[in-house]
Amino acid sequence: MKTRRRKYSEAADLDVTPFMNLMIVLVPVLLLSLVFTHTTVIDLNFPSGENSGEIDPDAVHLEVAVHADRLVVGDGRGGAIKTLPRLEEGHDYDTLSLVMQELKKRMPEKRDITVLLEDQTNYQTLVSVMDKVRSYPALSGLDVVHAELFPVISLGTTPPAAQVSAVAEAAGGRS
């Protein structure tokens, strides 16, 4: 019987030069793109659903109610500080910012506000209102910075129209 002899060949050298070239290009590109990718997170306080004891009547709870036809800045006890009717091009965010700036001048230590939304309020309206109540552009030297207004934002829903009219009647009866 014939015996077959196998030819032993040396193992081929692995050429890693193309892989190293790829890494030399890929690592700096990924590091550079990391600098341009920033994620902004806004902390929100959602209502717990539980009544937490008595409400201090002297404390002002600022709120902005977003309706389809208007924005209402209120004191949280049923009183409207300013009502901003909707313009042809949309809500009046510039006037809302001015109202927030005036309220901040009157109450510089206050940091929280509640944004109340109707059920069908779109996302862009929510973001625009939150941007206007959180900060405003101000000049600091030659730079434009975002000055803080009310950065602690809570979200809620607007009360039904029947409940609003009942609160208004009760407030009118006491005066």
N, C-alpha and C positions, 0 to 999 in steps of 0.2 A: 504494500500500500504506500502511496505517495504521501509524503508529509508536506503540507503547505507551510511555507514560511511566510510570516507576515513581515512586511517591511515596516520597521518602526521609523516614524518621522517625528521630528521635533514639533512641539506645540507652536502654533503661530503666535507671534507677538501681537498683543492687543494694542491697537493704535487709539489712544484717548485724546489725541490732539484736537479733533473736531469738537468733542464734548467740552474740553477745557476752553476752547474759543467761545463756545456758546455760553458757558458760565461767566466768562470775562465780560461779555456783552450784557447778559441777562441780569446779573446782580446789580450793576449800577442803574440800569433802567428801572428796575423794581424799586430801588431805594429812592430814586428821583420822583417816581410817581407817588410814593408814599407821602411826600411833602405836600402835594397838591390835593390829596384826598382827606378832607376834614369832615367829620360827622358832627352835627350840632344836635344836642339833646336838650329839650325843654322839659323840666320837671313840672308835673301837674299834680295838683291835689284834688282827688275825687271825693265827693261827699260820702260819708260813711253810711248814711241812711238812718242813723240813730240820732235822736235829739239829745244833745249834751247839756242837760240842765237848763238853767235860766239864761236868757239872753240879756246882756247888759244893755239897757236902752241908751246909755250915753255913748257907747262905742259905735262908731260909724262903720258899716260894712259896705264898702263900695262894690257896685256891680254894674255891668254893662249888659243890657238885654238886647239881643240881636233879633229884630223882627224883619219880615220881608220888606216892609215899607218904611222902616225907621230904626235908628239906634237910640236907646234910652239909657242914659247914665243916671243911676239911682243910688240912694243911701242904704238900701237893703231893708228898709222898714216900710216900703210902699211909696216913698216920696221920690219924685223925679227931680234930679238936679238939672239936667239938660236933655232935651229931646232933639235929635238930629234927623230931619226928614230925609228920605232917600232922594238923591239927585237923579237926573236922566242917565248919567253914565255909571251910576252905582251908589253905594253908601259913601257918606262924607267922612272918609278916614282922616283927612287933614284937620277938620274941625274937631274930630274926636281926639286927635293928638293934642291939639291946643287946650281942650277941656281937661285932659289928663295932666298936662303940664301945670295948669292953674290949680287943680286939686292937689298936686304934689307940692306946690308952693305953700298951700294952706296947711297941709299935713305932711311935713317932710319925713316923719318917722314911720309913716304907714308904708307897708311893702306889699300887702296882699289885696287882691281884687278877685271878684267872681264874674265869669263870663257866662251869661245865660243864653241858651240857643233854642230856637224853634226846632221842631222835628225835621223839617225839610231844609235846614240851613246847609249850604254847600261847604266843602272843605276849604276852598280858597278864602271865603268870607271869614271863617274861623281863624285861619292863619293870619289874615290881614288885621283883624281886630286884636289878636294876641300880640302881633308885632307893634301895633300902635299903643297898647296899654303897658307894654313891657319897657320900651325905651323910645327915645327920640334922638335924631341927629343934632348935635350941638358943636359949636366951635370951641376948641381948646387951643389957644395960640393960633397956629396956622393949620392945625389938623381938625378934621371932622371926627368926632367920637360919638358913641352912642351913650347918652346920659340915661341913667336908670330912672324909671318911673315906678311901676308896680310889678316887680319880677315874679312874685309868688302868685300864680294864677290857678284858680279853681274853676272847674267846669260844672255846669248844671243845665237844667231845662227851664224855659220860661214857664211861669205859672199859667194855667188856663185863664181865658178872658173873664169868665164868671168870677173866679177867685180875685182877680185884680180889681174888678168893679166893686166887690164886697169890701175889700180892704180900703178902697178909696171912699166908699160911703161911710165906713166906720171912722175913718180919719176925719171926714167932713163933719160928722155928728159930734165929735169931741171938741172941735174948735169953737 
